[in-house]
Amino acid sequence: MTKLEHHETPRWFPRKVPRFVVEWAREALGDPNWGDPLNFLDQDEGVKFVIASSWLFCPETVEYRGGIFIKRRFSESNVDQWLSEHDIVSTQATVNLTAMWSLFVNADSPAFDDMDERELTAALGECWNGVLKQRYPQHNIVVSVDLDEEDQSSRGPSVTLWSSGYKEAHPA
């Protein structure tokens, strides 16, 4: 398993064009080398999916009891229950945990391969890292990406985040 530990910044792999984009370029454009992911998005259906995906890459968040939570996954009662038994860091990491498979339970994905899923996970982690550090500059934001390359029995590639507390104020 490759895990980007909490002190590492999530990163992209060397990028490759996803197989479904290459196949689309071959069929729609006549040459698999003419297509790239941005060309693929430049279709009628692409615009609405890109707009909707902004909620994934730039999630709404809630600050609660010293932690940062993804709004879609947050409920006060759930967080309060976790905090009755766990610390704020592990509570945030658990509540915010997003496994890639859970985002696409209604999608048939034979066109995607494991590398596509890992690259999406790394991209998501990189986006969350930048967005949340900008949104909460007073917090020590940590984004953890688990790429799950070898352990097929676990949840698969996933990403989570937490605040490990407030940054100390430095005199100007």
TIVO-2410 file (N, C-alpha, C; in nm, 3 decimals):
# residues 172
REC num residu      c1      c2      c3 atome chaine
REC   1      M   0.085  -0.117   0.000     N      A
REC   1      M   0.000   0.000   0.000    CA      A
REC   1      M   0.090   0.123   0.000     C      A
REC   2      T   0.058   0.217  -0.086     N      A
REC   2      T   0.127   0.344  -0.085    CA      A
REC   2      T   0.039   0.443  -0.013     C      A
REC   3      K   0.091   0.501   0.089     N      A
REC   3      K   0.013   0.599   0.164    CA      A
REC   3      K   0.095   0.727   0.173     C      A
REC   4      L   0.032   0.836   0.135     N      A
REC   4      L   0.095   0.965   0.151    CA      A
REC   4      L   0.072   1.006   0.296     C      A
REC   5      E   0.174   0.997   0.376     N      A
REC   5      E   0.158   1.025   0.518    CA      A
REC   5      E   0.116   1.170   0.539     C      A
REC   6      H   0.067   1.197   0.658     N      A
REC   6      H   0.009   1.328   0.686    CA      A
REC   6      H   0.106   1.443   0.666     C      A
REC   7      H   0.235   1.420   0.672     N      A
REC   7      H   0.331   1.528   0.654    CA      A
REC   7      H   0.367   1.550   0.507     C      A
REC   8      E   0.322   1.463   0.419     N      A
REC   8      E   0.350   1.478   0.277    CA      A
REC   8      E   0.234   1.548   0.208     C      A
REC   9      T   0.266   1.630   0.111     N      A
REC   9      T   0.162   1.694   0.032    CA      A
REC   9      T   0.113   1.593  -0.071     C      A
REC  10      P  -0.019   1.574  -0.084     N      A
REC  10      P  -0.068   1.487  -0.189    CA      A
REC  10      P  -0.016   1.534  -0.323     C      A
REC  11      R   0.005   1.440  -0.416     N      A
REC  11      R   0.064   1.473  -0.543    CA      A
REC  11      R   0.005   1.388  -0.654     C      A
REC  12      W   0.021   1.437  -0.775     N      A
REC  12      W  -0.019   1.362  -0.894    CA      A
REC  12      W   0.086   1.259  -0.926     C      A
REC  13      F   0.044   1.156  -0.991     N      A
REC  13      F   0.137   1.061  -1.052    CA      A
REC  13      F   0.184   1.125  -1.182     C      A
REC  14      P   0.282   1.069  -1.248     N      A
REC  14      P   0.302   1.114  -1.386    CA      A
REC  14      P   0.171   1.084  -1.460     C      A
REC  15      R   0.112   1.184  -1.518     N      A
REC  15      R  -0.021   1.171  -1.578    CA      A
REC  15      R  -0.020   1.089  -1.705     C      A
REC  16      K  -0.125   1.012  -1.720     N      A
REC  16      K  -0.151   0.944  -1.847    CA      A
REC  16      K  -0.295   0.974  -1.883     C      A
REC  17      V  -0.322   0.980  -2.012     N      A
REC  17      V  -0.459   1.006  -2.056    CA      A
REC  17      V  -0.541   0.881  -2.026     C      A
REC  18      P  -0.656   0.895  -1.958     N      A
REC  18      P  -0.738   0.778  -1.926    CA      A
REC  18      P  -0.781   0.702  -2.052     C      A
REC  19      R  -0.789   0.572  -2.039     N      A
REC  19      R  -0.823   0.485  -2.152    CA      A
REC  19      R  -0.954   0.524  -2.218     C      A
REC  20      F  -1.055   0.563  -2.140     N      A
REC  20      F  -1.183   0.599  -2.199    CA      A
REC  20      F  -1.172   0.725  -2.284     C      A
REC  21      V  -1.079   0.815  -2.252     N      A
REC  21      V  -1.058   0.935  -2.334    CA      A
REC  21      V  -0.990   0.897  -2.465     C      A
REC  22      V  -0.892   0.808  -2.458     N      A
REC  22      V  -0.823   0.762  -2.579    CA      A
REC  22      V  -0.924   0.693  -2.671     C      A
REC  23      E  -1.010   0.607  -2.615     N      A
REC  23      E  -1.110   0.538  -2.696    CA      A
REC  23      E  -1.210   0.637  -2.756     C      A
REC  24      W  -1.251   0.737  -2.679     N      A
REC  24      W  -1.341   0.840  -2.731    CA      A
REC  24      W  -1.276   0.915  -2.848     C      A
REC  25      A  -1.148   0.952  -2.833     N      A
REC  25      A  -1.078   1.025  -2.939    CA      A
REC  25      A  -1.069   0.941  -3.066     C      A
REC  26      R  -1.044   0.813  -3.049     N      A
REC  26      R  -1.037   0.723  -3.164    CA      A
REC  26      R  -1.171   0.720  -3.237     C      A
REC  27      E  -1.279   0.706  -3.162     N      A
REC  27      E  -1.412   0.696  -3.222    CA      A
REC  27      E  -1.465   0.830  -3.271     C      A
REC  28      A  -1.455   0.935  -3.191     N      A
REC  28      A  -1.517   1.064  -3.224    CA      A
REC  28      A  -1.429   1.152  -3.313     C      A
REC  29      L  -1.299   1.144  -3.295     N      A
REC  29      L  -1.209   1.233  -3.367    CA      A
REC  29      L  -1.127   1.162  -3.475     C      A
REC  30      G  -1.131   1.030  -3.473     N      A
REC  30      G  -1.059   0.954  -3.574    CA      A
REC  30      G  -0.913   0.927  -3.542     C      A
REC  31      D  -0.865   0.977  -3.431     N      A
REC  31      D  -0.724   0.957  -3.394    CA      A
REC  31      D  -0.712   0.959  -3.242     C      A
REC  32      P  -0.662   0.852  -3.182     N      A
REC  32      P  -0.652   0.847  -3.036    CA      A
REC  32      P  -0.556   0.951  -2.979     C      A
REC  33      N  -0.467   1.004  -3.062     N      A
REC  33      N  -0.370   1.102  -3.014    CA      A
REC  33      N  -0.426   1.245  -3.010     C      A
REC  34      W  -0.543   1.267  -3.065     N      A
REC  34      W  -0.600   1.402  -3.068    CA      A
REC  34      W  -0.679   1.435  -2.942     C      A
REC  35      G  -0.713   1.337  -2.865     N      A
REC  35      G  -0.797   1.362  -2.749    CA      A
REC  35      G  -0.718   1.380  -2.621     C      A
REC  36      D  -0.763   1.470  -2.540     N      A
REC  36      D  -0.713   1.480  -2.403    CA      A
REC  36      D  -0.835   1.502  -2.314     C      A
REC  37      P  -0.819   1.492  -2.182     N      A
REC  37      P  -0.936   1.504  -2.095    CA      A
REC  37      P  -1.015   1.634  -2.111     C      A
REC  38      L  -0.949   1.743  -2.143     N      A
REC  38      L  -1.024   1.868  -2.161    CA      A
REC  38      L  -1.105   1.866  -2.289     C      A
REC  39      N  -1.053   1.805  -2.397     N      A
REC  39      N  -1.133   1.787  -2.518    CA      A
REC  39      N  -1.254   1.700  -2.488     C      A
REC  40      F  -1.234   1.597  -2.408     N      A
REC  40      F  -1.343   1.506  -2.373    CA      A
REC  40      F  -1.455   1.580  -2.300     C      A
REC  41      L  -1.419   1.675  -2.214     N      A
REC  41      L  -1.520   1.751  -2.139    CA      A
REC  41      L  -1.596   1.850  -2.226     C      A
REC  42      D  -1.540   1.885  -2.339     N      A
REC  42      D  -1.603   1.982  -2.428    CA      A
REC  42      D  -1.713   1.916  -2.512     C      A
REC  43      Q  -1.812   1.862  -2.441     N      A
REC  43      Q  -1.928   1.800  -2.502    CA      A
REC  43      Q  -2.050   1.846  -2.423     C      A
REC  44      D  -2.168   1.827  -2.480     N      A
REC  44      D  -2.290   1.873  -2.413    CA      A
REC  44      D  -2.300   1.823  -2.269     C      A
REC  45      E  -2.275   1.698  -2.248     N      A
REC  45      E  -2.288   1.640  -2.114    CA      A
REC  45      E  -2.176   1.682  -2.021     C      A
REC  46      G  -2.061   1.719  -2.076     N      A
REC  46      G  -1.945   1.749  -1.993    CA      A
REC  46      G  -1.963   1.866  -1.900     C      A
REC  47      V  -2.029   1.972  -1.947     N      A
REC  47      V  -2.040   2.094  -1.867    CA      A
REC  47      V  -2.111   2.068  -1.734     C      A
REC  48      K  -2.223   1.998  -1.738     N      A
REC  48      K  -2.296   1.976  -1.614    CA      A
REC  48      K  -2.218   1.888  -1.516     C      A
REC  49      F  -2.140   1.794  -1.567     N      A
REC  49      F  -2.061   1.709  -1.478    CA      A
REC  49      F  -1.945   1.786  -1.416     C      A
REC  50      V  -1.885   1.875  -1.492     N      A
REC  50      V  -1.777   1.957  -1.437    CA      A
REC  50      V  -1.831   2.050  -1.328     C      A
REC  51      I  -1.946   2.112  -1.354     N      A
REC  51      I  -2.006   2.200  -1.253    CA      A
REC  51      I  -2.039   2.121  -1.126     C      A
REC  52      A  -2.100   2.006  -1.142     N      A
REC  52      A  -2.134   1.924  -1.025    CA      A
REC  52      A  -2.010   1.877  -0.951     C      A
REC  53      S  -1.902   1.849  -1.022     N      A
REC  53      S  -1.781   1.798  -0.956    CA      A
REC  53      S  -1.713   1.904  -0.871     C      A
REC  54      S  -1.750   2.031  -0.888     N      A
REC  54      S  -1.690   2.133  -0.802    CA      A
REC  54      S  -1.723   2.108  -0.656     C      A
REC  55      W  -1.837   2.043  -0.628     N      A
REC  55      W  -1.872   2.008  -0.489    CA      A
REC  55      W  -1.778   1.902  -0.434     C      A
REC  56      L  -1.721   1.820  -0.521     N      A
REC  56      L  -1.626   1.718  -0.479    CA      A
REC  56      L  -1.489   1.780  -0.454     C      A
REC  57      F  -1.442   1.859  -0.549     N      A
REC  57      F  -1.306   1.912  -0.541    CA      A
REC  57      F  -1.294   2.036  -0.453     C      A
REC  58      C  -1.404   2.104  -0.429     N      A
REC  58      C  -1.405   2.223  -0.344    CA      A
REC  58      C  -1.525   2.210  -0.249     C      A
REC  59      P  -1.516   2.118  -0.153     N      A
REC  59      P  -1.634   2.084  -0.072    CA      A
REC  59      P  -1.675   2.193   0.026     C      A
REC  60      E  -1.805   2.197   0.053     N      A
REC  60      E  -1.853   2.282   0.160    CA      A
REC  60      E  -1.807   2.219   0.291     C      A
REC  61      T  -1.769   2.302   0.386     N      A
REC  61      T  -1.718   2.251   0.513    CA      A
REC  61      T  -1.786   2.320   0.629     C      A
REC  62      V  -1.774   2.259   0.745     N      A
REC  62      V  -1.831   2.310   0.869    CA      A
REC  62      V  -1.720   2.308   0.973     C      A
REC  63      E  -1.709   2.416   1.049     N      A
REC  63      E  -1.617   2.419   1.161    CA      A
REC  63      E  -1.700   2.392   1.287     C      A
REC  64      Y  -1.663   2.288   1.361     N      A
REC  64      Y  -1.744   2.247   1.476    CA      A
REC  64      Y  -1.653   2.189   1.583     C      A
REC  65      R  -1.665   2.238   1.703     N      A
REC  65      R  -1.592   2.189   1.820    CA      A
REC  65      R  -1.442   2.177   1.795     C      A
REC  66      G  -1.389   2.274   1.722     N      A
REC  66      G  -1.244   2.279   1.695    CA      A
REC  66      G  -1.200   2.198   1.576     C      A
REC  67      G  -1.293   2.134   1.507     N      A
REC  67      G  -1.258   2.054   1.390    CA      A
REC  67      G  -1.317   2.109   1.262     C      A
REC  68      I  -1.270   2.055   1.152     N      A
REC  68      I  -1.319   2.090   1.019    CA      A
REC  68      I  -1.383   1.964   0.961     C      A
REC  69      F  -1.506   1.978   0.915     N      A
REC  69      F  -1.581   1.863   0.863    CA      A
REC  69      F  -1.640   1.894   0.726     C      A
REC  70      I  -1.640   1.795   0.641     N      A
REC  70      I  -1.707   1.808   0.512    CA      A
REC  70      I  -1.856   1.809   0.539     C      A
REC  71      K  -1.923   1.914   0.493     N      A
REC  71      K  -2.064   1.935   0.525    CA      A
REC  71      K  -2.150   1.815   0.486     C      A
REC  72      R  -2.124   1.756   0.372     N      A
REC  72      R  -2.205   1.644   0.323    CA      A
REC  72      R  -2.198   1.524   0.417     C      A
REC  73      R  -2.090   1.510   0.489     N      A
REC  73      R  -2.070   1.396   0.577    CA      A
REC  73      R  -2.096   1.430   0.725     C      A
REC  74      F  -2.129   1.555   0.751     N      A
REC  74      F  -2.136   1.605   0.889    CA      A
REC  74      F  -2.277   1.597   0.948     C      A
REC  75      S  -2.282   1.555   1.073     N      A
REC  75      S  -2.402   1.574   1.156    CA      A
REC  75      S  -2.351   1.596   1.299     C      A
REC  76      E  -2.410   1.693   1.365     N      A
REC  76      E  -2.368   1.724   1.502    CA      A
REC  76      E  -2.376   1.602   1.591     C      A
REC  77      S  -2.486   1.528   1.583     N      A
REC  77      S  -2.504   1.413   1.672    CA      A
REC  77      S  -2.398   1.305   1.647     C      A
REC  78      N  -2.364   1.282   1.522     N      A
REC  78      N  -2.261   1.184   1.489    CA      A
REC  78      N  -2.125   1.228   1.543     C      A
REC  79      V  -2.090   1.353   1.518     N      A
REC  79      V  -1.961   1.404   1.567    CA      A
REC  79      V  -1.959   1.403   1.720     C      A
REC  80      D  -2.068   1.444   1.784     N      A
REC  80      D  -2.073   1.442   1.931    CA      A
REC  80      D  -2.054   1.300   1.984     C      A
REC  81      Q  -2.115   1.202   1.918     N      A
REC  81      Q  -2.100   1.063   1.959    CA      A
REC  81      Q  -1.954   1.018   1.946     C      A
REC  82      W  -1.892   1.049   1.832     N      A
REC  82      W  -1.752   1.013   1.813    CA      A
REC  82      W  -1.663   1.081   1.917     C      A
REC  83      L  -1.691   1.208   1.943     N      A
REC  83      L  -1.608   1.281   2.039    CA      A
REC  83      L  -1.625   1.232   2.182     C      A
REC  84      S  -1.735   1.163   2.211     N      A
REC  84      S  -1.751   1.107   2.345    CA      A
REC  84      S  -1.656   0.989   2.368     C      A
REC  85      E  -1.602   0.934   2.259     N      A
REC  85      E  -1.514   0.817   2.270    CA      A
REC  85      E  -1.376   0.836   2.208     C      A
REC  86      H  -1.358   0.944   2.128     N      A
REC  86      H  -1.233   0.962   2.054    CA      A
REC  86      H  -1.191   1.108   2.059     C      A
REC  87      D  -1.065   1.133   2.022     N      A
REC  87      D  -1.017   1.272   2.018    CA      A
REC  87      D  -1.065   1.341   1.891     C      A
REC  88      I  -1.043   1.471   1.884     N      A
REC  88      I  -1.094   1.550   1.773    CA      A
REC  88      I  -1.025   1.514   1.640     C      A
REC  89      V  -0.897   1.480   1.642     N      A
REC  89      V  -0.827   1.445   1.518    CA      A
REC  89      V  -0.882   1.316   1.459     C      A
REC  90      S  -0.893   1.210   1.540     N      A
REC  90      S  -0.944   1.084   1.485    CA      A
REC  90      S  -1.091   1.095   1.448     C      A
REC  91      T  -1.166   1.177   1.518     N      A
REC  91      T  -1.307   1.199   1.482    CA      A
REC  91      T  -1.317   1.265   1.345     C      A
REC  92      Q  -1.239   1.370   1.323     N      A
REC  92      Q  -1.241   1.435   1.191    CA      A
REC  92      Q  -1.198   1.338   1.081     C      A
REC  93      A  -1.090   1.265   1.106     N      A
REC  93      A  -1.038   1.173   1.004    CA      A
REC  93      A  -1.142   1.068   0.968     C      A
REC  94      T  -1.218   1.021   1.065     N      A
REC  94      T  -1.319   0.918   1.041    CA      A
REC  94      T  -1.441   0.976   0.970     C      A
REC  95      V  -1.493   1.086   1.021     N      A
REC  95      V  -1.613   1.147   0.962    CA      A
REC  95      V  -1.586   1.193   0.819     C      A
REC  96      N  -1.468   1.247   0.792     N      A
REC  96      N  -1.436   1.302   0.661    CA      A
REC  96      N  -1.386   1.198   0.561     C      A
REC  97      L  -1.363   1.075   0.605     N      A
REC  97      L  -1.308   0.972   0.517    CA      A
REC  97      L  -1.398   0.950   0.395     C      A
REC  98      T  -1.339   0.962   0.278     N      A
REC  98      T  -1.413   0.945   0.153    CA      A
REC  98      T  -1.341   0.841   0.068     C      A
REC  99      A  -1.404   0.725   0.055     N      A
REC  99      A  -1.351   0.620  -0.032    CA      A
REC  99      A  -1.405   0.644  -0.172     C      A
REC 100      M  -1.318   0.631  -0.271     N      A
REC 100      M  -1.358   0.661  -0.408    CA      A
REC 100      M  -1.477   0.578  -0.454     C      A
REC 101      W  -1.481   0.450  -0.417     N      A
REC 101      W  -1.592   0.366  -0.462    CA      A
REC 101      W  -1.726   0.419  -0.413     C      A
REC 102      S  -1.727   0.485  -0.295     N      A
REC 102      S  -1.853   0.533  -0.239    CA      A
REC 102      S  -1.910   0.652  -0.315     C      A
REC 103      L  -1.828   0.717  -0.396     N      A
REC 103      L  -1.876   0.830  -0.476    CA      A
REC 103      L  -1.949   0.785  -0.602     C      A
REC 104      F  -1.928   0.660  -0.642     N      A
REC 104      F  -1.980   0.613  -0.770    CA      A
REC 104      F  -2.055   0.480  -0.757     C      A
REC 105      V  -2.136   0.466  -0.654     N      A
REC 105      V  -2.205   0.339  -0.632    CA      A
REC 105      V  -2.309   0.310  -0.740     C      A
REC 106      N  -2.358   0.411  -0.808     N      A
REC 106      N  -2.458   0.391  -0.912    CA      A
REC 106      N  -2.399   0.392  -1.052     C      A
REC 107      A  -2.267   0.393  -1.063     N      A
REC 107      A  -2.202   0.402  -1.194    CA      A
REC 107      A  -2.138   0.269  -1.230     C      A
REC 108      D  -2.160   0.229  -1.353     N      A
REC 108      D  -2.091   0.113  -1.408    CA      A
REC 108      D  -1.959   0.165  -1.464     C      A
REC 109      S  -1.849   0.114  -1.417     N      A
REC 109      S  -1.720   0.174  -1.454    CA      A
REC 109      S  -1.623   0.079  -1.523     C      A
REC 110      P  -1.667   0.003  -1.624     N      A
REC 110      P  -1.570  -0.084  -1.691    CA      A
REC 110      P  -1.465  -0.007  -1.770     C      A
REC 111      A  -1.492   0.119  -1.804     N      A
REC 111      A  -1.396   0.199  -1.880    CA      A
REC 111      A  -1.282   0.251  -1.794     C      A
REC 112      F  -1.297   0.244  -1.662     N      A
REC 112      F  -1.197   0.297  -1.572    CA      A
REC 112      F  -1.110   0.185  -1.521     C      A
REC 113      D  -0.985   0.217  -1.495     N      A
REC 113      D  -0.899   0.116  -1.434    CA      A
REC 113      D  -0.851   0.166  -1.299     C      A
REC 114      D  -0.778   0.083  -1.230     N      A
REC 114      D  -0.732   0.118  -1.096    CA      A
REC 114      D  -0.645   0.243  -1.095     C      A
REC 115      M  -0.565   0.262  -1.200     N      A
REC 115      M  -0.479   0.380  -1.206    CA      A
REC 115      M  -0.563   0.506  -1.216     C      A
REC 116      D  -0.672   0.503  -1.294     N      A
REC 116      D  -0.762   0.619  -1.302    CA      A
REC 116      D  -0.815   0.654  -1.164     C      A
REC 117      E  -0.854   0.553  -1.089     N      A
REC 117      E  -0.910   0.575  -0.956    CA      A
REC 117      E  -0.805   0.631  -0.861     C      A
REC 118      R  -0.683   0.581  -0.868     N      A
REC 118      R  -0.576   0.633  -0.782    CA      A
REC 118      R  -0.540   0.776  -0.821     C      A
REC 119      E  -0.537   0.806  -0.952     N      A
REC 119      E  -0.507   0.943  -0.994    CA      A
REC 119      E  -0.617   1.039  -0.950     C      A
REC 120      L  -0.742   0.996  -0.957     N      A
REC 120      L  -0.852   1.079  -0.908    CA      A
REC 120      L  -0.837   1.104  -0.759     C      A
REC 121      T  -0.801   1.003  -0.684     N      A
REC 121      T  -0.782   1.017  -0.539    CA      A
REC 121      T  -0.670   1.115  -0.508     C      A
REC 122      A  -0.557   1.102  -0.578     N      A
REC 122      A  -0.445   1.195  -0.557    CA      A
REC 122      A  -0.485   1.338  -0.593     C      A
REC 123      A  -0.559   1.355  -0.702     N      A
REC 123      A  -0.604   1.488  -0.744    CA      A
REC 123      A  -0.699   1.547  -0.640     C      A
REC 124      L  -0.789   1.466  -0.591     N      A
REC 124      L  -0.884   1.513  -0.490    CA      A
REC 124      L  -0.810   1.557  -0.364     C      A
REC 125      G  -0.715   1.478  -0.320     N      A
REC 125      G  -0.636   1.515  -0.202    CA      A
REC 125      G  -0.560   1.644  -0.223     C      A
REC 126      E  -0.503   1.661  -0.342     N      A
REC 126      E  -0.429   1.784  -0.370    CA      A
REC 126      E  -0.522   1.905  -0.369     C      A
REC 127      C  -0.640   1.890  -0.425     N      A
REC 127      C  -0.737   2.000  -0.424    CA      A
REC 127      C  -0.782   2.033  -0.282     C      A
REC 128      W  -0.820   1.931  -0.206     N      A
REC 128      W  -0.863   1.956  -0.068    CA      A
REC 128      W  -0.753   2.026   0.011     C      A
REC 129      N  -0.630   1.982  -0.009     N      A
REC 129      N  -0.517   2.041   0.063    CA      A
REC 129      N  -0.508   2.190   0.035     C      A
REC 130      G  -0.511   2.227  -0.091     N      A
REC 130      G  -0.500   2.369  -0.126    CA      A
REC 130      G  -0.621   2.451  -0.084     C      A
REC 131      V  -0.739   2.399  -0.110     N      A
REC 131      V  -0.862   2.472  -0.079    CA      A
REC 131      V  -0.875   2.495   0.071     C      A
REC 132      L  -0.854   2.391   0.150     N      A
REC 132      L  -0.878   2.404   0.294    CA      A
REC 132      L  -0.770   2.484   0.365     C      A
REC 133      K  -0.648   2.477   0.317     N      A
REC 133      K  -0.543   2.561   0.376    CA      A
REC 133      K  -0.569   2.708   0.345     C      A
REC 134      Q  -0.627   2.734   0.230     N      A
REC 134      Q  -0.665   2.872   0.195    CA      A
REC 134      Q  -0.786   2.917   0.276     C      A
REC 135      R  -0.883   2.830   0.290     N      A
REC 135      R  -1.008   2.862   0.359    CA      A
REC 135      R  -0.987   2.877   0.510     C      A
REC 136      Y  -0.898   2.796   0.567     N      A
REC 136      Y  -0.875   2.795   0.713    CA      A
REC 136      Y  -0.726   2.818   0.743     C      A
REC 137      P  -0.675   2.937   0.715     N      A
REC 137      P  -0.531   2.960   0.735    CA      A
REC 137      P  -0.487   2.951   0.881     C      A
REC 138      Q  -0.580   2.965   0.974     N      A
REC 138      Q  -0.547   2.959   1.115    CA      A
REC 138      Q  -0.533   2.814   1.165     C      A
REC 139      H  -0.577   2.718   1.086     N      A
REC 139      H  -0.571   2.576   1.124    CA      A
REC 139      H  -0.450   2.507   1.063     C      A
REC 140      N  -0.403   2.404   1.131     N      A
REC 140      N  -0.303   2.313   1.074    CA      A
REC 140      N  -0.381   2.204   1.000     C      A
REC 141      I  -0.406   2.224   0.873     N      A
REC 141      I  -0.484   2.129   0.793    CA      A
REC 141      I  -0.395   2.015   0.746     C      A
REC 142      V  -0.445   1.894   0.761     N      A
REC 142      V  -0.375   1.775   0.715    CA      A
REC 142      V  -0.470   1.699   0.622     C      A
REC 143      V  -0.421   1.664   0.505     N      A
REC 143      V  -0.496   1.583   0.410    CA      A
REC 143      V  -0.417   1.454   0.392     C      A
REC 144      S  -0.484   1.342   0.409     N      A
REC 144      S  -0.419   1.211   0.397    CA      A
REC 144      S  -0.484   1.135   0.282     C      A
REC 145      V  -0.400   1.087   0.192     N      A
REC 145      V  -0.446   1.012   0.076    CA      A
REC 145      V  -0.393   0.870   0.086     C      A
REC 146      D  -0.483   0.773   0.081     N      A
REC 146      D  -0.445   0.632   0.083    CA      A
REC 146      D  -0.473   0.577  -0.056     C      A
REC 147      L  -0.368   0.543  -0.129     N      A
REC 147      L  -0.384   0.498  -0.268    CA      A
REC 147      L  -0.409   0.349  -0.280     C      A
REC 148      D  -0.393   0.275  -0.173     N      A
REC 148      D  -0.434   0.135  -0.168    CA      A
REC 148      D  -0.392   0.054  -0.289     C      A
REC 149      E  -0.265   0.057  -0.324     N      A
REC 149      E  -0.220  -0.014  -0.443    CA      A
REC 149      E  -0.214  -0.166  -0.426     C      A
REC 150      E  -0.195  -0.214  -0.304     N      A
REC 150      E  -0.176  -0.357  -0.285    CA      A
REC 150      E  -0.284  -0.426  -0.203     C      A
REC 151      D  -0.341  -0.357  -0.106     N      A
REC 151      D  -0.436  -0.420  -0.015    CA      A
REC 151      D  -0.576  -0.419  -0.074     C      A
REC 152      Q  -0.612  -0.523  -0.147     N      A
REC 152      Q  -0.740  -0.530  -0.216    CA      A
REC 152      Q  -0.858  -0.556  -0.121     C      A
REC 153      S  -0.830  -0.591   0.004     N      A
REC 153      S  -0.938  -0.622   0.097    CA      A
REC 153      S  -0.992  -0.498   0.169     C      A
REC 154      S  -0.924  -0.386   0.155     N      A
REC 154      S  -0.968  -0.267   0.228    CA      A
REC 154      S  -1.067  -0.185   0.147     C      A
REC 155      R  -1.086  -0.061   0.186     N      A
REC 155      R  -1.185   0.026   0.124    CA      A
REC 155      R  -1.142   0.080  -0.010     C      A
REC 156      G  -1.020   0.055  -0.054     N      A
REC 156      G  -0.971   0.109  -0.180    CA      A
REC 156      G  -0.915   0.249  -0.161     C      A
REC 157      P  -0.880   0.315  -0.270     N      A
REC 157      P  -0.826   0.450  -0.258    CA      A
REC 157      P  -0.923   0.542  -0.185     C      A
REC 158      S  -0.867   0.622  -0.095     N      A
REC 158      S  -0.951   0.710  -0.014    CA      A
REC 158      S  -0.873   0.834   0.026     C      A
REC 159      V  -0.947   0.933   0.070     N      A
REC 159      V  -0.887   1.058   0.115    CA      A
REC 159      V  -0.964   1.105   0.238     C      A
REC 160      T  -0.894   1.167   0.329     N      A
REC 160      T  -0.958   1.226   0.446    CA      A
REC 160      T  -0.880   1.351   0.486     C      A
REC 161      L  -0.937   1.424   0.578     N      A
REC 161      L  -0.871   1.546   0.624    CA      A
REC 161      L  -0.904   1.570   0.770     C      A
REC 162      W  -0.818   1.650   0.833     N      A
REC 162      W  -0.843   1.693   0.970    CA      A
REC 162      W  -0.760   1.818   0.998     C      A
REC 163      S  -0.797   1.885   1.102     N      A
REC 163      S  -0.718   1.995   1.155    CA      A
REC 163      S  -0.649   1.943   1.280     C      A
REC 164      S  -0.519   1.962   1.285     N      A
REC 164      S  -0.447   1.917   1.404    CA      A
REC 164      S  -0.430   2.032   1.503     C      A
REC 165      G  -0.519   2.129   1.495     N      A
REC 165      G  -0.517   2.241   1.588    CA      A
REC 165      G  -0.493   2.373   1.518     C      A
REC 166      Y  -0.482   2.475   1.599     N      A
REC 166      Y  -0.463   2.610   1.547    CA      A
REC 166      Y  -0.314   2.641   1.538     C      A
REC 167      K  -0.279   2.719   1.438     N      A
REC 167      K  -0.140   2.765   1.426    CA      A
REC 167      K  -0.115   2.872   1.531     C      A
REC 168      E   0.007   2.875   1.579     N      A
REC 168      E   0.044   2.979   1.675    CA      A
REC 168      E   0.053   3.111   1.601     C      A
REC 169      A   0.002   3.214   1.666     N      A
REC 169      A   0.012   3.346   1.606    CA      A
REC 169      A   0.156   3.396   1.615     C      A
REC 170      H   0.206   3.450   1.505     N      A
REC 170      H   0.341   3.503   1.503    CA      A
REC 170      H   0.332   3.655   1.496     C      A
REC 171      P   0.415   3.724   1.574     N      A
REC 171      P   0.412   3.871   1.566    CA      A
REC 171      P   0.453   3.919   1.428     C      A
REC 172      A   0.392   4.027   1.384     N      A
REC 172      A   0.422   4.080   1.249    CA      A
REC 172      A   0.558   4.146   1.244     C      A
***
